[in-house]
Amino acid sequence: TSNFLFWGAQFSYESLSLPLMVVVLMAFVERDSAPAPARGAWAVPIVLGILAIAITHHLTSYALAFIFVALAVLYRVMKVDKPNPWPFALLAVGTAIGWLLIAARSTTGYLFPVLEEAIKAFLKTASGESAPRTLFGQASTVAETVASTPLPARAVALLAVAVLGVGTLVGLRQVWRRERDKPLVLLFCAGAVTFFLALTLRFAPAAWETGNRAAGFLFIGLAFVAIYGAAVLLRAGPNLLRRRLILTGALGIVLVGGAISGWPWDIQLARPVQATAKDKEIDSEALALAFFARQRLDGSRFAAPEADARVLLTPGEQVAYGGQGPDIEDIVDEPELAEWQLPLLESHHIPYLVADRKLNSEDTLRGQYFQVPGQYGTDLRPKGVVHKFSAIPVGRVWHSGRLVLFNLRDRP
């Protein structure tokens, strides 16, 4: 899948829940084909997997619930001579809704508006009300100019989609001949076709991320179908070695092309956080602050833009808050000081605050790196994000010009 190399390989919520969903589907297939006395044993990993997914990632739990509900309906419609999976469907729906109501109510506040905006953006683009997004354009919400994807890289990414399309077409024909009486196989086929329909979301600016994230789920079905297409090349017969080489090359194109299309070009390789000149290392501003905090303020708590907070976390080894839980994002981003901001920091016992004029300090994809004047990525926030604290006033513990560390306890 296009997110395998940079997203799926990290340890995170969706990258953990997607393999768990595959395990649940595998256990379901094993249970379906097992003799009756052994089916009860296979129910155990299915139930545990459903519960684990519900508390790991909301979208994956919704996808799994949809799969089991669809399977329950197909088993009934197709009159499959095996136990209907409606109990698993009921459990999957119940745990997804239960976890949403009990522990994850905030999900509706950020998930559903994103999906709503994606649908609106797609409809506007399809109707011609808004201009379509340019492929391989900037995907970040940070208003900065980044390096564009070179033409050869774009060609590889588009070729990867073409290879997957050919594999899917050949695979669908083989699957339909052999496996069309199996409900789960039909769902996989539907997922493979929907994968290519979801690619159209990349042409709508606000729907790009939705389409990119949906591809990870739909690719499970596509991979299943494409395997049947690949098997055609691996059949015994003349030119087997040549056909193996073709398949190997096709897989390589899919891997590399997917990485290109799934991640912004300018962060395919991480940028350095240090510069070297005459055998001496010069730290980036965020890295220098992190080292200072570790040496002088160890054990303190910090509020900072998200990219700065991550550097304070490691290698700074400090407790750092960023983002919206609590709402640090608005405190460090707004040019004026609101009445609620200082009380919020006090209620969470956060004595130190990082104000950073660099706009990339809120970009968690690119993070903090050593900036070279005149290159892209040097856009700044308004001066107020730093100067607003002068009206309190508070003490400046450390500053580099664009990045300032304030001690909120050091005020009248």
Backbone hydrogen bonds, N-H to C=O, Kabsch-Sander energy under -0.5 kcal/mol:
donor,donor_aa,acceptor,acceptor_aa,energy
4,F,1,T,-1.9
7,W,3,N,-1.7
8,G,3,N,-3.4
9,A,4,F,-1.1
10,Q,7,W,-1.2
12,S,10,Q,-0.9
16,L,12,S,-0.8
16,L,13,Y,-0.6
17,S,13,Y,-2.4
18,L,14,E,-2.6
20,L,16,L,-1.3
21,M,17,S,-2.3
22,V,18,L,-2.0
23,V,19,P,-2.2
24,V,20,L,-2.3
25,L,21,M,-2.4
26,M,22,V,-2.5
27,A,23,V,-2.7
28,F,24,V,-2.2
29,V,25,L,-2.2
30,E,26,M,-2.4
31,R,27,A,-2.5
32,D,28,F,-2.3
33,S,29,V,-1.7
34,A,30,E,-0.9
38,A,35,P,-1.6
39,R,35,P,-0.7
39,R,36,A,-1.1
42,W,38,A,-1.2
43,A,39,R,-1.0
44,V,40,G,-0.6
44,V,41,A,-1.0
46,I,42,W,-1.2
47,V,43,A,-2.6
48,L,44,V,-2.6
49,G,45,P,-2.3
50,I,46,I,-2.2
51,L,47,V,-2.2
52,A,48,L,-2.5
53,I,49,G,-2.5
54,A,50,I,-1.9
55,I,51,L,-1.3
56,T,52,A,-0.5
56,T,53,I,-0.9
57,H,53,I,-2.3
61,S,57,H,-1.8
62,Y,58,H,-2.1
63,A,59,L,-2.4
64,L,60,T,-2.6
65,A,61,S,-2.0
66,F,62,Y,-2.3
67,I,63,A,-2.2
68,F,64,L,-2.3
69,V,65,A,-2.3
70,A,66,F,-2.6
71,L,67,I,-2.5
72,A,68,F,-2.4
73,V,69,V,-2.1
74,L,70,A,-2.7
75,Y,71,L,-2.9
76,R,72,A,-1.4
77,V,73,V,-2.8
78,M,74,L,-3.1
80,V,75,Y,-1.8
82,K,80,V,-1.7
88,F,85,P,-0.5
89,A,85,P,-2.0
90,L,86,W,-2.7
91,L,87,P,-2.2
92,A,88,F,-2.8
93,V,89,A,-2.5
94,G,90,L,-2.5
95,T,91,L,-2.8
96,A,92,A,-1.9
97,I,93,V,-2.4
98,G,94,G,-2.8
99,W,95,T,-2.7
100,L,96,A,-1.6
101,L,97,I,-2.2
102,I,98,G,-2.5
103,A,99,W,-1.9
104,A,99,W,-1.7
107,T,104,A,-1.6
108,T,105,R,-1.1
109,G,106,S,-0.8
110,Y,106,S,-0.8
110,Y,107,T,-1.0
111,L,107,T,-2.9
114,V,110,Y,-0.7
115,L,111,L,-2.1
116,E,112,F,-2.6
117,E,113,P,-2.5
118,A,114,V,-2.1
119,I,115,L,-2.2
120,K,116,E,-2.4
121,A,117,E,-2.7
122,F,118,A,-2.2
123,L,119,I,-2.3
124,K,120,K,-2.5
125,T,121,A,-2.3
126,A,122,F,-2.8
127,S,123,L,-2.0
128,G,124,K,-0.7
128,G,125,T,-0.7
129,E,124,K,-1.8
130,S,124,K,-1.3
133,R,203,F,-4.1
137,G,134,T,-1.4
144,E,142,V,-2.0
149,T,136,F,-0.6
154,R,150,P,-2.0
155,A,151,L,-2.3
156,V,152,P,-1.9
157,A,153,A,-2.1
158,L,154,R,-2.4
159,L,155,A,-2.3
160,A,156,V,-2.0
161,V,157,A,-1.4
162,A,158,L,-1.9
163,V,159,L,-2.6
164,L,160,A,-2.2
165,G,161,V,-2.2
166,V,162,A,-2.4
167,G,163,V,-2.6
168,T,164,L,-2.3
169,L,165,G,-2.4
170,V,166,V,-2.4
171,G,167,G,-2.4
172,L,168,T,-3.1
173,R,169,L,-1.4
174,Q,170,V,-1.6
175,V,171,G,-3.1
176,W,172,L,-2.5
177,R,173,R,-1.3
178,R,174,Q,-1.6
179,E,175,V,-3.3
182,K,179,E,-2.0
186,L,182,K,-1.7
187,L,183,P,-1.9
188,F,184,L,-2.1
189,C,185,V,-2.3
190,A,186,L,-2.2
191,G,187,L,-2.4
192,A,188,F,-2.2
193,V,189,C,-2.0
194,T,190,A,-2.5
195,F,191,G,-1.8
196,F,192,A,-0.9
196,F,193,V,-0.5
197,L,193,V,-1.4
198,A,194,T,-2.8
199,L,195,F,-0.8
200,T,197,L,-1.3
201,L,198,A,-1.5
202,R,199,L,-1.5
203,F,200,T,-1.7
204,A,201,L,-1.6
207,A,204,A,-1.2
208,W,204,A,-0.8
208,W,205,P,-0.8
211,G,207,A,-2.4
212,N,208,W,-2.2
213,R,209,E,-2.7
214,A,210,T,-2.3
215,A,211,G,-1.3
216,G,212,N,-0.5
216,G,213,R,-0.9
217,F,213,R,-0.6
217,F,214,A,-0.8
218,L,214,A,-2.2
219,F,215,A,-2.1
220,I,217,F,-1.2
221,G,217,F,-0.6
221,G,218,L,-0.5
222,L,218,L,-1.8
223,A,219,F,-3.0
224,F,220,I,-1.7
225,V,221,G,-2.2
226,A,222,L,-3.2
227,I,223,A,-1.6
228,Y,224,F,-0.8
228,Y,225,V,-0.8
229,G,225,V,-1.2
230,A,226,A,-2.6
231,A,227,I,-2.0
232,V,228,Y,-0.8
232,V,229,G,-0.7
233,L,229,G,-0.7
233,L,230,A,-0.8
234,L,230,A,-0.9
235,R,232,V,-0.9
240,L,237,G,-0.8
243,R,239,N,-2.1
244,R,240,L,-2.3
245,L,241,L,-2.1
246,I,242,R,-2.0
247,L,243,R,-2.2
248,T,244,R,-2.5
249,G,245,L,-2.5
250,A,246,I,-2.3
251,L,247,L,-2.4
252,G,248,T,-2.0
253,I,249,G,-2.2
254,V,250,A,-2.2
255,L,251,L,-2.3
256,V,252,G,-2.5
257,G,253,I,-2.9
258,G,254,V,-2.0
259,A,255,L,-1.7
260,I,256,V,-1.9
261,S,257,G,-2.1
262,G,258,G,-1.7
263,W,259,A,-0.8
267,I,264,P,-1.4
268,Q,265,W,-1.7
275,A,282,I,-2.6
277,A,280,K,-2.8
280,K,277,A,-1.2
282,I,275,A,-3.4
283,D,281,E,-0.5
284,S,273,V,-2.1
288,A,284,S,-2.7
289,L,285,E,-2.1
290,A,286,A,-2.1
291,F,287,L,-2.3
292,F,288,A,-2.1
293,A,289,L,-2.7
294,R,290,A,-2.2
295,Q,291,F,-1.9
296,R,292,F,-3.0
297,L,292,F,-0.6
297,L,293,A,-1.6
300,S,297,L,-1.6
302,F,319,V,-2.4
303,A,352,Y,-1.9
304,A,321,Y,-2.4
307,A,361,S,-2.1
308,D,361,S,-0.9
309,A,305,P,-2.8
310,R,306,E,-1.9
311,V,307,A,-1.4
312,L,308,D,-2.3
313,L,309,A,-2.0
314,T,310,R,-2.4
316,G,311,V,-2.2
317,E,313,L,-0.9
318,Q,312,L,-2.3
319,V,300,S,-1.3
320,A,318,Q,-0.7
321,Y,302,F,-3.1
325,G,322,G,-0.6
325,G,326,P,-0.6
328,I,323,G,-0.9
328,I,326,P,-2.7
329,E,323,G,-3.2
331,I,327,D,-0.8
332,V,328,I,-2.2
333,D,329,E,-0.8
334,E,330,D,-2.2
338,A,336,E,-0.6
341,Q,338,A,-1.1
342,L,338,A,-0.6
344,L,340,W,-1.6
345,L,341,Q,-1.9
346,E,342,L,-2.4
347,S,343,P,-2.4
348,H,344,L,-1.1
349,H,346,E,-1.4
350,I,345,L,-2.2
352,Y,301,R,-1.6
353,L,406,F,-2.0
354,V,303,A,-3.2
355,A,353,L,-0.6
355,A,404,V,-2.8
356,D,354,V,-0.5
357,R,402,R,-2.9
359,L,379,D,-2.6
361,S,358,K,-1.5
362,E,359,L,-1.4
363,D,360,N,-1.3
364,T,362,E,-0.9
367,G,363,D,-2.5
370,F,272,P,-2.9
371,Q,369,Y,-0.7
375,Q,372,V,-2.1
381,R,357,R,-3.7
385,V,382,P,-1.5
386,V,383,K,-1.7
387,H,383,K,-2.5
388,K,384,G,-2.1
389,F,386,V,-1.1
390,S,387,H,-1.8
391,A,388,K,-0.8
392,I,389,F,-1.1
394,V,389,F,-0.6
395,G,407,N,-1.0
395,G,410,D,-0.8
397,V,395,G,-0.7
397,V,405,L,-2.6
398,W,405,L,-1.2
400,S,403,L,-2.5
402,R,400,S,-0.5
404,V,355,A,-2.9
405,L,398,W,-3.6
406,F,353,L,-3.1
406,F,404,V,-0.6
407,N,395,G,-2.5
408,L,351,P,-3.0
408,L,406,F,-0.7
409,R,351,P,-0.5
410,D,407,N,-1.2
411,R,409,R,-1.5
